[in-house]
Amino acid sequence: MMTHFESLPQPSTQTPENIYTILEDFRQMEHLFPEGKVKNWQTDGNTCRFTVDGIGEIGLIIAQKEPCSRVQYTGHGKVPFNFHLSVLLQPTATGAQVVVAADAQMNPMIKMVAAKPVQKFLELLCAAIANV
């Protein structure tokens, strides 16, 4: 069963182009992940792997890119559940609006345990992206 999670929109003073440049290269992304919540960060630029408190080890690979508007990542390697993570960028008069969304295939037991940590992670990640 797919479960949808979505952060609240966050305003950014950066342009969608500036944010997109960071999001399309994992080597530039480590500082975006919530400090203290993400450990064991590893990347080769095209993929990354890290551990999230309360969720477990996650691997990501870029699945789709729409220049300056959307980057979609998907699970890579051994992951606790199948998922897609998307960062959506909308231009505004003062920069951009950022939303981070995830669709995860979780059984009811995993959802019960992981839903709050996933939602919190998305909110923290969205705020970090908006404040690059």
C-alpha positions as CSV (number, residue, x, y, z in Angstrom):
1,M,0.0,0.0,0.0
2,M,1.5,3.4,-1.0
3,T,1.4,6.1,1.6
4,H,1.9,9.7,0.5
5,F,3.7,12.2,2.7
6,E,4.2,15.9,1.9
7,S,6.0,18.7,3.7
8,L,4.4,22.1,4.1
9,P,5.6,24.6,1.4
10,Q,8.6,26.6,2.4
11,P,9.6,29.9,0.8
12,S,13.2,30.4,-0.4
13,T,15.1,33.5,-1.4
14,Q,17.1,31.3,-3.9
15,T,15.9,30.9,-7.5
16,P,14.7,27.5,-8.6
17,E,17.8,27.3,-10.8
18,N,20.2,27.7,-7.9
19,I,18.3,25.1,-5.8
20,Y,18.1,22.6,-8.7
21,T,21.9,22.8,-9.3
22,I,22.4,21.5,-5.7
23,L,19.7,18.9,-5.9
24,E,21.0,17.2,-9.1
25,D,24.4,16.4,-7.5
26,F,24.5,14.3,-4.3
27,R,28.0,15.7,-3.6
28,Q,26.4,19.0,-2.9
29,M,23.6,17.7,-0.7
30,E,25.0,16.3,2.5
31,H,24.6,19.6,4.4
32,L,20.9,19.6,3.5
33,F,20.1,16.6,5.6
34,P,19.1,17.3,9.2
35,E,22.1,17.4,11.4
36,G,22.1,14.7,14.0
37,K,19.3,12.8,12.2
38,V,21.4,11.5,9.3
39,K,24.6,9.5,9.8
40,N,27.1,7.6,7.7
41,W,26.7,9.8,4.6
42,Q,28.3,8.2,1.5
43,T,28.1,9.4,-2.1
44,D,29.7,8.9,-5.5
45,G,27.7,11.9,-7.0
46,N,25.1,9.7,-8.7
47,T,23.9,7.7,-5.7
48,C,24.1,8.2,-2.0
49,R,23.6,6.1,1.2
50,F,23.0,7.2,4.7
51,T,21.2,6.2,8.0
52,V,18.2,8.1,9.3
53,D,17.3,7.8,13.0
54,G,14.0,6.0,13.4
55,I,13.9,4.8,9.8
56,G,17.1,2.9,9.0
57,E,19.6,2.9,6.2
58,I,18.5,4.6,3.0
59,G,20.0,4.6,-0.5
60,L,19.0,7.1,-3.2
61,I,19.5,7.5,-6.9
62,I,18.1,10.2,-9.1
63,A,15.1,8.7,-11.0
64,Q,13.9,11.8,-12.9
65,K,14.8,15.4,-13.4
66,E,12.7,18.3,-14.8
67,P,15.2,21.2,-14.9
68,C,14.6,23.9,-12.3
69,S,11.2,22.4,-11.2
70,R,11.5,18.9,-9.9
71,V,14.0,16.2,-8.9
72,Q,12.7,12.7,-8.1
73,Y,14.8,10.2,-6.2
74,T,14.1,6.6,-5.6
75,G,15.4,3.9,-3.3
76,H,18.7,2.3,-4.3
77,G,20.1,-0.9,-3.0
78,K,18.8,-2.4,0.2
79,V,16.1,-0.1,1.7
80,P,13.6,-0.8,4.4
81,F,10.7,-0.1,2.0
82,N,10.1,1.0,-1.6
83,F,9.7,4.8,-2.0
84,H,10.1,7.8,-4.2
85,L,11.2,11.2,-2.9
86,S,10.5,14.3,-4.9
87,V,11.6,17.9,-4.4
88,L,9.2,20.4,-6.2
89,L,10.3,23.9,-7.0
90,Q,7.9,26.6,-7.9
91,P,9.2,30.1,-8.9
92,T,7.9,33.0,-6.9
93,A,8.4,36.8,-7.1
94,T,11.1,36.6,-4.4
95,G,12.7,33.2,-5.2
96,A,11.1,29.8,-5.0
97,Q,8.6,27.7,-3.1
98,V,9.9,24.3,-2.0
99,V,7.9,21.2,-1.2
100,V,9.3,17.8,-0.5
101,A,7.0,14.8,-1.0
102,A,7.4,11.0,-0.6
103,D,5.4,8.0,-1.7
104,A,6.3,4.9,0.3
105,Q,5.1,1.4,0.1
106,M,4.5,0.5,3.7
107,N,2.6,-2.3,5.4
108,P,0.4,-1.1,8.3
109,M,3.0,-2.1,10.9
110,I,5.9,-0.2,9.3
111,K,3.6,2.8,8.6
112,M,2.6,2.9,12.3
113,V,6.3,3.0,13.3
114,A,7.8,5.1,10.5
115,A,5.1,7.7,9.6
116,K,6.1,10.3,12.2
117,P,9.8,10.1,11.6
118,V,9.3,10.2,7.8
119,Q,7.0,13.3,8.1
120,K,9.5,15.0,10.4
121,F,12.4,14.2,8.1
122,L,10.5,15.7,5.1
123,E,9.8,18.9,7.0
124,L,13.4,19.3,8.1
125,L,14.7,18.5,4.7
126,C,12.3,21.0,3.0
127,A,13.4,23.7,5.5
128,A,17.1,23.0,4.8
129,I,16.6,23.1,1.0
130,A,14.7,26.4,1.3
131,N,17.5,27.9,3.3
132,V,20.4,27.0,1.0
